[in-house]
Amino acid sequence: MADSGKRLGLEDLWDEVRRVQGAPRPGARKLFVILRDEMAFLPAFLAHYRAIGFEQFLVFDDGSEDGGGAYLEAQEDVVLYRAGMGFGAPVEIAFPDGSTRADRFGTWVKAALPHVEAPGEVVAYFDADEFLILPPGVTSVAEVYARMEARATPATCASLVEFFPEDLAALAAPMPDTPEGLFAAYPYFEAEPLVALSPGAQPDPFGTSKTNRLFAAHGIGAPKRRLSDRLLGRKGKAPFNRSARHKLPFLRRDGESWQVGSHYASLPPDSEMLLTIAHFVFTAEFAAKIERARHWKAHTQGAAKYTFYAELLEKMAAGSGSFLGPRSERYRAPEQLVAAGLMAW
């Protein structure tokens, strides 16, 4: 693959990445995160995951310039990593089974760093704007780990549910710095399933994300039809992929089980366990995040989705500004997620 960049296997971690603070503790419940300029989320993110039972954070800092790096260096439970190559640099990822994949450097880090730093362990993986919601009656991620061990399952899937406010006006308020503040400021979600699980099969993300519903409602990112498409009656090609609707937040890292891309693993997840992640996309940081993503161009397809997000803001501001739809529901308890088909335990 001449244009895919450097070929990197999971064993090449220390050729590209350096550990700058701390060291992983064997057996500690670990959370892995890659971030860049996420200082607005960091206090709430760490507080939330400490409260539900994580004991150590493996953090890859992709060149933060907003004070987040210094903030992380002051956290005793953070193991901090950095690299010279940026997240979006093209690479060819080589997996333990001999398969390869042309992708980005950041995707390789997601696969390699937890695998090398916590061999044989289940390591959780979330982004800085993703907040795990535990099932009814579950108070700690220790119960998730215990259930995975008891069922000998390599991975657990989660619905990736975008949370949002009532209207655009809420995005002008100060950014909350606590988990409770985030859920209070951006309390709505779409009460409909996003992913289906079947025994022995990879997740089937069949639902529609809130992002895609908003784009469709405002006529943004519609498939573009060339003259040949129109003459042959073919549908046009969408200019970007659909937003993610699921994730595998808990994954065992060993010789049989490893991360593939951002939302799949080498082995399918347990079909009887479905968690929920609250994805805080539409927040007071939304406009700033759009500008950063368009500048970095490190996201999928050159951050095409963020160009459409910018268009969405303009169109919503010119209209009612409402985020709400027929299936929008204010979140109060995880039982709602079970009823909506977004969680199963």
The 8 nearest C-alpha neighbors of each residue, nearest first, counted from 0:
[[1, 3, 2, 91, 101, 4, 6, 100],
 [0, 2, 3, 4, 5, 91, 101, 6],
 [1, 3, 0, 4, 89, 90, 101, 5],
 [4, 2, 90, 101, 0, 91, 89, 1],
 [5, 3, 90, 89, 2, 91, 6, 1],
 [4, 6, 90, 91, 7, 3, 89, 92],
 [7, 5, 91, 90, 92, 4, 93, 8],
 [8, 6, 92, 93, 11, 91, 5, 9],
 [9, 7, 93, 10, 11, 92, 94, 6],
 [8, 10, 111, 11, 12, 7, 94, 110],
 [9, 11, 8, 12, 115, 111, 13, 7],
 [12, 10, 8, 9, 14, 13, 7, 15],
 [13, 11, 14, 10, 15, 16, 9, 111],
 [12, 14, 16, 15, 11, 17, 10, 18],
 [13, 15, 11, 12, 16, 17, 10, 7],
 [16, 14, 13, 12, 82, 17, 11, 83],
 [17, 15, 82, 13, 12, 81, 14, 80],
 [18, 16, 81, 80, 19, 82, 13, 15],
 [17, 19, 80, 20, 79, 81, 16, 78],
 [18, 20, 80, 79, 17, 81, 21, 78],
 [21, 19, 79, 78, 18, 22, 80, 72],
 [20, 22, 78, 79, 77, 23, 19, 18],
 [21, 23, 78, 24, 20, 18, 79, 77],
 [24, 22, 25, 78, 116, 21, 117, 55],
 [23, 25, 27, 26, 22, 55, 117, 29],
 [26, 24, 27, 23, 117, 120, 28, 118],
 [25, 27, 24, 28, 120, 29, 117, 23],
 [28, 26, 24, 25, 54, 29, 55, 53],
 [29, 27, 53, 54, 55, 26, 30, 122],
 [30, 28, 55, 122, 56, 27, 53, 54],
 [29, 31, 123, 56, 124, 122, 57, 55],
 [32, 30, 57, 124, 58, 56, 123, 29],
 [33, 31, 58, 125, 126, 124, 59, 34],
 [34, 32, 59, 58, 60, 126, 61, 31],
 [35, 33, 60, 61, 37, 32, 59, 127],
 [34, 36, 63, 61, 37, 60, 62, 33],
 [35, 37, 63, 65, 38, 64, 67, 34],
 [38, 36, 39, 40, 35, 41, 34, 67],
 [37, 39, 67, 41, 40, 36, 65, 66],
 [38, 40, 37, 41, 174, 176, 42, 284],
 [41, 39, 38, 37, 43, 44, 42, 127],
 [40, 42, 44, 38, 43, 39, 45, 37],
 [43, 41, 44, 45, 40, 176, 46, 177],
 [44, 42, 177, 178, 46, 176, 41, 45],
 [45, 43, 41, 47, 46, 42, 40, 127],
 [44, 46, 48, 47, 42, 43, 49, 41],
 [47, 45, 43, 49, 44, 48, 50, 42],
 [48, 46, 50, 44, 45, 49, 178, 43],
 [47, 49, 51, 50, 45, 46, 53, 44],
 [48, 50, 53, 46, 52, 51, 47, 45],
 [49, 51, 47, 48, 52, 46, 53, 139],
 [52, 50, 139, 48, 49, 140, 53, 47],
 [51, 53, 139, 49, 140, 50, 54, 48],
 [54, 52, 49, 28, 48, 55, 29, 51],
 [53, 55, 28, 27, 29, 52, 49, 76],
 [54, 56, 29, 76, 53, 77, 28, 30],
 [55, 57, 77, 30, 29, 31, 58, 78],
 [56, 58, 31, 78, 30, 77, 79, 32],
 [59, 57, 79, 32, 31, 33, 56, 78],
 [58, 60, 80, 33, 81, 79, 61, 32],
 [61, 59, 34, 81, 62, 35, 33, 58],
 [62, 60, 35, 34, 63, 59, 81, 85],
 [61, 63, 60, 35, 64, 81, 36, 85],
 [64, 62, 36, 35, 65, 68, 61, 67],
 [63, 65, 66, 36, 62, 67, 68, 35],
 [66, 64, 36, 67, 63, 38, 37, 68],
 [67, 65, 68, 69, 64, 70, 38, 63],
 [66, 68, 38, 70, 69, 65, 63, 71],
 [67, 69, 71, 70, 66, 63, 72, 60],
 [68, 70, 72, 71, 67, 66, 73, 65],
 [71, 69, 67, 73, 68, 72, 66, 74],
 [72, 70, 68, 73, 74, 69, 67, 77],
 [71, 73, 69, 70, 74, 68, 20, 79],
 [72, 74, 71, 70, 75, 69, 77, 68],
 [75, 73, 71, 77, 76, 72, 70, 78],
 [74, 76, 77, 73, 72, 21, 78, 71],
 [75, 77, 55, 74, 56, 78, 54, 21],
 [78, 76, 56, 74, 75, 79, 57, 55],
 [79, 77, 21, 57, 20, 22, 56, 58],
 [78, 80, 20, 58, 19, 77, 18, 59],
 [81, 79, 18, 59, 19, 17, 58, 60],
 [80, 82, 60, 17, 59, 16, 61, 18],
 [83, 81, 16, 84, 15, 17, 80, 61],
 [82, 84, 85, 81, 15, 16, 61, 62],
 [85, 83, 82, 88, 86, 104, 15, 87],
 [84, 86, 87, 88, 61, 83, 104, 105],
 [87, 85, 105, 104, 88, 297, 103, 61],
 [86, 88, 297, 103, 85, 104, 89, 105],
 [87, 89, 104, 103, 85, 86, 90, 84],
 [90, 88, 103, 4, 3, 102, 104, 87],
 [91, 89, 4, 5, 3, 103, 102, 104],
 [90, 92, 101, 6, 3, 100, 5, 4],
 [91, 93, 100, 7, 99, 6, 8, 107],
 [92, 94, 99, 8, 7, 98, 97, 91],
 [93, 95, 98, 96, 97, 99, 8, 92],
 [96, 94, 97, 93, 254, 98, 9, 8],
 [97, 95, 94, 98, 93, 255, 254, 99],
 [96, 98, 95, 94, 93, 99, 8, 92],
 [99, 97, 94, 96, 93, 100, 95, 92],
 [100, 98, 93, 92, 94, 91, 97, 101],
 [99, 101, 92, 91, 102, 93, 98, 94],
 [102, 100, 91, 3, 90, 92, 99, 103],
 [101, 103, 90, 89, 100, 91, 106, 92],
 [104, 102, 89, 87, 106, 88, 105, 90],
 [103, 105, 86, 107, 88, 106, 90, 87],
 [104, 106, 86, 108, 107, 103, 109, 87],
 [107, 105, 109, 103, 108, 104, 260, 261],
 [106, 108, 110, 104, 105, 109, 111, 92],
 [109, 107, 105, 111, 110, 106, 112, 104],
 [110, 108, 106, 107, 111, 112, 105, 113],
 [109, 111, 258, 107, 108, 112, 114, 106],
 [110, 112, 9, 108, 114, 109, 113, 107],
 [111, 113, 114, 115, 108, 116, 109, 110],
 [114, 112, 116, 115, 117, 111, 122, 110],
 [115, 113, 252, 111, 112, 118, 117, 116],
 [114, 116, 112, 113, 117, 118, 111, 10],
 [115, 117, 113, 114, 112, 118, 23, 111],
 [116, 118, 120, 113, 114, 115, 119, 25],
 [119, 117, 114, 120, 115, 252, 253, 116],
 [118, 120, 253, 252, 251, 117, 121, 114],
 [121, 119, 251, 118, 117, 252, 122, 26],
 [120, 122, 251, 250, 252, 249, 123, 119],
 [121, 123, 29, 250, 30, 249, 120, 251],
 [124, 122, 249, 30, 248, 31, 29, 250],
 [123, 125, 31, 248, 30, 32, 249, 122],
 [126, 124, 32, 129, 248, 127, 31, 123],
 [125, 127, 129, 128, 32, 33, 34, 124],
 [126, 128, 129, 40, 44, 125, 34, 37],
 [127, 129, 279, 126, 278, 40, 130, 280],
 [130, 128, 278, 126, 127, 277, 125, 276],
 [131, 129, 277, 276, 132, 278, 128, 44],
 [132, 130, 276, 275, 277, 133, 129, 274],
 [131, 133, 275, 276, 130, 134, 277, 274],
 [132, 134, 137, 131, 135, 274, 138, 333],
 [135, 133, 137, 333, 136, 344, 132, 274],
 [136, 134, 137, 333, 334, 133, 332, 138],
 [135, 137, 134, 138, 133, 333, 139, 334],
 [138, 136, 134, 135, 133, 139, 142, 140],
 [139, 137, 136, 51, 133, 140, 142, 134],
 [140, 138, 51, 141, 52, 142, 137, 143],
 [139, 141, 143, 142, 52, 51, 144, 53],
 [142, 140, 144, 139, 143, 145, 52, 28],
 [143, 141, 145, 140, 144, 139, 146, 137],
 [144, 142, 140, 146, 141, 145, 147, 139],
 [143, 145, 141, 147, 142, 146, 148, 140],
 [146, 144, 142, 148, 143, 147, 141, 149],
 [145, 147, 149, 143, 148, 144, 142, 150],
 [148, 146, 144, 152, 150, 145, 149, 151],
 [147, 149, 151, 145, 146, 150, 144, 152],
 [148, 150, 146, 147, 151, 145, 152, 144],
 [149, 151, 147, 152, 148, 146, 269, 145],
 [152, 150, 148, 149, 147, 153, 146, 269],
 [151, 153, 147, 150, 154, 269, 148, 268],
 [154, 152, 251, 250, 268, 256, 151, 266],
 [155, 153, 268, 250, 249, 152, 269, 251],
 [154, 156, 268, 249, 247, 269, 272, 248],
 [155, 157, 247, 273, 246, 268, 274, 248],
 [158, 156, 274, 275, 273, 246, 245, 247],
 [157, 159, 245, 275, 341, 160, 244, 276],
 [160, 158, 245, 244, 276, 157, 275, 278],
 [159, 161, 277, 278, 158, 276, 162, 188],
 [160, 162, 278, 279, 277, 209, 188, 280],
 [163, 161, 188, 279, 187, 278, 185, 277],
 [162, 164, 185, 187, 281, 186, 188, 161],
 [165, 163, 185, 166, 187, 186, 169, 184],
 [164, 166, 322, 321, 323, 163, 169, 187],
 [167, 165, 321, 322, 320, 168, 164, 169],
 [166, 168, 320, 169, 170, 321, 316, 165],
 [167, 169, 170, 166, 171, 172, 320, 165],
 [170, 168, 167, 171, 172, 166, 164, 165],
 [169, 171, 283, 168, 282, 167, 172, 281],
 [172, 170, 169, 168, 283, 173, 167, 174],
 [171, 173, 170, 169, 283, 174, 168, 175],
 [174, 172, 175, 283, 171, 170, 169, 176],
 [173, 175, 283, 176, 172, 284, 39, 282],
 [176, 174, 180, 181, 177, 173, 184, 178],
 [175, 177, 43, 42, 174, 180, 40, 178],
 [176, 178, 43, 180, 179, 175, 181, 42],
 [179, 177, 43, 181, 180, 47, 182, 176],
 [180, 178, 182, 177, 181, 183, 175, 43],
 [179, 181, 183, 177, 175, 178, 182, 184],
 [182, 180, 178, 184, 183, 179, 175, 185],
 [181, 183, 186, 179, 185, 180, 184, 178],
 [184, 182, 180, 181, 186, 185, 179, 178],
 [183, 185, 181, 182, 180, 186, 164, 169],
 [184, 186, 164, 163, 182, 183, 181, 162],
 [187, 185, 182, 329, 330, 183, 184, 164],
 [188, 186, 329, 163, 328, 162, 330, 164],
 [187, 189, 162, 327, 328, 190, 161, 163],
 [188, 190, 327, 326, 191, 328, 209, 187],
 [191, 189, 339, 326, 188, 327, 328, 192],
 [190, 192, 339, 189, 340, 193, 341, 326],
 [193, 191, 340, 341, 194, 339, 206, 190],
 [192, 194, 206, 204, 244, 205, 158, 207],
 [195, 193, 204, 203, 205, 192, 206, 158],
 [194, 196, 203, 202, 204, 197, 205, 193],
 [197, 195, 270, 202, 203, 194, 198, 200],
 [196, 198, 270, 200, 199, 195, 202, 201],
 [199, 197, 270, 200, 196, 269, 271, 267],
 [198, 200, 267, 197, 201, 270, 268, 269],
 [201, 199, 197, 198, 267, 202, 196, 268],
 [200, 202, 267, 203, 268, 199, 196, 197],
 [203, 201, 196, 195, 204, 200, 194, 267],
 [202, 204, 195, 194, 205, 196, 201, 197],
 [205, 203, 194, 193, 206, 244, 202, 195],
 [204, 206, 194, 203, 193, 207, 195, 244],
 [207, 205, 193, 204, 192, 194, 208, 244],
 [206, 208, 193, 211, 209, 212, 205, 244],
 [207, 209, 211, 210, 244, 242, 212, 206],
 [208, 210, 212, 211, 161, 213, 207, 189],
 [211, 209, 213, 208, 212, 214, 242, 161],
 [210, 212, 214, 208, 213, 209, 215, 207],
 [211, 213, 209, 215, 210, 214, 216, 208],
 [214, 212, 216, 210, 211, 215, 209, 217],
 [213, 215, 219, 211, 217, 212, 216, 218],
 [216, 214, 218, 212, 213, 217, 211, 219],
 [215, 217, 213, 214, 218, 212, 219, 211],
 [218, 216, 214, 215, 219, 213, 314, 311],
 [219, 217, 215, 216, 214, 221, 220, 213],
 [218, 220, 214, 217, 221, 215, 307, 311],
 [221, 219, 222, 238, 307, 214, 218, 237],
 [220, 222, 219, 237, 223, 218, 215, 238],
 [223, 221, 237, 235, 236, 220, 224, 238],
 [222, 224, 235, 236, 221, 237, 225, 238],
 [225, 223, 235, 228, 229, 222, 234, 226],
 [224, 226, 228, 227, 229, 223, 235, 230],
 [225, 227, 229, 228, 230, 224, 231, 232],
 [226, 228, 230, 225, 229, 231, 224, 233],
 [229, 227, 233, 225, 231, 226, 224, 230],
 [228, 230, 232, 226, 227, 231, 233, 224],
 [229, 231, 227, 228, 232, 226, 233, 225],
 [232, 230, 228, 229, 233, 227, 226, 234],
 [233, 231, 229, 230, 228, 234, 227, 235],
 [234, 232, 228, 231, 229, 235, 224, 230],
 [235, 233, 228, 224, 236, 232, 222, 229],
 [234, 236, 224, 223, 222, 233, 237, 228],
 [235, 237, 222, 223, 238, 234, 224, 221],
 [236, 238, 222, 239, 221, 223, 235, 220],
 [239, 237, 236, 220, 222, 240, 223, 303],
 [240, 238, 237, 303, 304, 241, 300, 220],
 [241, 239, 242, 237, 238, 304, 299, 300],
 [242, 240, 243, 239, 211, 208, 207, 244],
 [241, 243, 208, 244, 240, 210, 211, 207],
 [242, 244, 245, 241, 159, 208, 246, 262],
 [245, 243, 159, 193, 204, 158, 208, 242],
 [246, 244, 158, 159, 157, 243, 194, 204],
 [245, 247, 262, 157, 248, 156, 159, 158],
 [246, 248, 156, 155, 249, 262, 157, 154],
 [247, 249, 124, 123, 246, 125, 156, 250],
 [250, 248, 123, 155, 154, 247, 122, 121],
 [251, 249, 154, 121, 122, 153, 252, 123],
 [250, 252, 121, 153, 120, 256, 253, 122],
 [253, 251, 114, 119, 257, 256, 120, 118],
 [254, 252, 119, 256, 255, 118, 251, 257],
 [253, 255, 256, 95, 252, 257, 119, 96],
 [256, 254, 253, 257, 265, 266, 252, 95],
 [257, 255, 253, 265, 252, 266, 254, 251],
 [256, 258, 252, 265, 264, 259, 253, 110],
 [257, 259, 264, 110, 263, 265, 260, 256],
 [260, 258, 264, 263, 265, 261, 257, 110],
 [259, 261, 262, 106, 263, 258, 264, 110],
 [260, 262, 263, 259, 106, 258, 246, 109],
 [261, 263, 246, 260, 247, 245, 264, 259],
 [264, 262, 259, 260, 261, 258, 247, 265],
 [265, 263, 258, 259, 266, 257, 267, 256],
 [264, 266, 256, 257, 259, 258, 267, 263],
 [265, 267, 264, 256, 268, 153, 154, 255],
 [268, 266, 201, 200, 199, 264, 265, 269],
 [269, 267, 154, 155, 156, 270, 153, 266],
 [268, 270, 271, 272, 155, 152, 154, 267],
 [269, 271, 196, 198, 197, 272, 268, 273],
 [272, 270, 269, 273, 344, 343, 196, 198],
 [271, 273, 344, 343, 270, 269, 155, 274],
 [274, 272, 343, 342, 157, 156, 344, 271],
 [273, 275, 157, 342, 158, 156, 343, 272],
 [274, 276, 158, 157, 132, 342, 131, 159],
 [277, 275, 131, 159, 130, 132, 160, 278],
 [276, 278, 130, 160, 129, 161, 162, 131],
 [279, 277, 161, 129, 160, 162, 280, 128],
 [280, 278, 162, 128, 281, 161, 277, 129],
 [279, 281, 278, 282, 161, 285, 162, 128],
 [280, 282, 163, 285, 279, 162, 283, 164],
 [283, 281, 284, 285, 170, 280, 279, 185],
 [282, 284, 170, 174, 285, 171, 172, 173],
 [285, 283, 282, 287, 286, 288, 174, 39],
 [284, 286, 288, 282, 281, 287, 283, 289],
 [287, 285, 289, 288, 284, 290, 283, 309],
 [288, 286, 290, 284, 289, 285, 291, 283],
 [287, 289, 291, 285, 290, 286, 284, 292],
 [290, 288, 286, 292, 305, 287, 291, 293],
 [289, 291, 287, 293, 288, 292, 294, 286],
 [292, 290, 288, 294, 293, 289, 295, 287],
 [291, 293, 295, 289, 294, 290, 296, 288],
 [294, 292, 290, 296, 291, 295, 302, 289],
 [293, 295, 291, 292, 296, 290, 297, 289],
 [294, 296, 292, 297, 293, 291, 298, 302],
 [297, 295, 301, 302, 293, 298, 294, 292],
 [298, 296, 87, 295, 301, 86, 302, 299],
 [299, 297, 302, 296, 301, 300, 87, 292],
 [298, 300, 302, 301, 297, 303, 296, 304],
 [301, 299, 302, 303, 298, 239, 296, 304],
 [300, 302, 296, 303, 299, 298, 297, 293],
 [301, 303, 298, 296, 304, 305, 300, 299],
 [304, 302, 306, 305, 301, 300, 239, 307],
 [305, 303, 307, 306, 302, 308, 239, 300],
 [304, 306, 308, 307, 289, 303, 302, 309],
 [305, 307, 309, 303, 304, 308, 310, 293],
 [306, 308, 310, 304, 305, 309, 311, 219],
 [307, 309, 305, 311, 310, 306, 304, 312],
 [310, 308, 306, 312, 307, 311, 305, 313],
 [311, 309, 307, 313, 308, 312, 314, 306],
 [310, 312, 308, 314, 309, 313, 315, 307],
 [313, 311, 315, 309, 310, 314, 316, 308],
 [314, 312, 310, 316, 311, 315, 317, 309],
 [313, 315, 317, 311, 316, 312, 310, 318],
 [314, 316, 320, 318, 312, 317, 313, 311],
 [317, 315, 313, 320, 314, 318, 312, 319],
 [316, 318, 314, 315, 313, 319, 320, 312],
 [319, 317, 315, 316, 320, 314, 321, 313],
 [318, 320, 321, 315, 316, 317, 166, 167],
 [319, 321, 315, 167, 166, 316, 318, 322],
 [322, 320, 166, 319, 323, 165, 167, 315],
 [321, 323, 166, 165, 320, 164, 324, 163],
 [324, 322, 321, 327, 165, 325, 166, 187],
 [323, 325, 327, 326, 322, 189, 321, 328],
 [324, 326, 327, 323, 189, 328, 190, 322],
 [327, 325, 189, 324, 190, 328, 191, 323],
 [328, 326, 189, 324, 188, 323, 325, 187],
 [327, 329, 187, 188, 189, 330, 190, 326],
 [328, 330, 187, 186, 331, 188, 327, 189],
 [329, 331, 186, 187, 332, 328, 188, 335],
 [330, 332, 329, 333, 335, 186, 334, 182],
 [331, 333, 334, 335, 330, 336, 135, 134],
 [334, 332, 336, 335, 135, 134, 337, 132],
 [333, 335, 337, 336, 332, 135, 338, 134],
 [336, 334, 338, 333, 337, 332, 339, 330],
 [335, 337, 339, 341, 333, 334, 338, 342],
 [336, 338, 342, 334, 340, 339, 335, 341],
 [337, 339, 335, 336, 340, 334, 341, 342],
 [340, 338, 336, 191, 190, 337, 341, 192],
 [341, 339, 192, 337, 338, 342, 336, 191],
 [340, 342, 192, 336, 339, 158, 337, 275],
 [343, 341, 337, 273, 274, 336, 340, 275],
 [344, 342, 273, 272, 337, 274, 271, 341],
 [343, 272, 273, 271, 134, 342, 274, 337]]
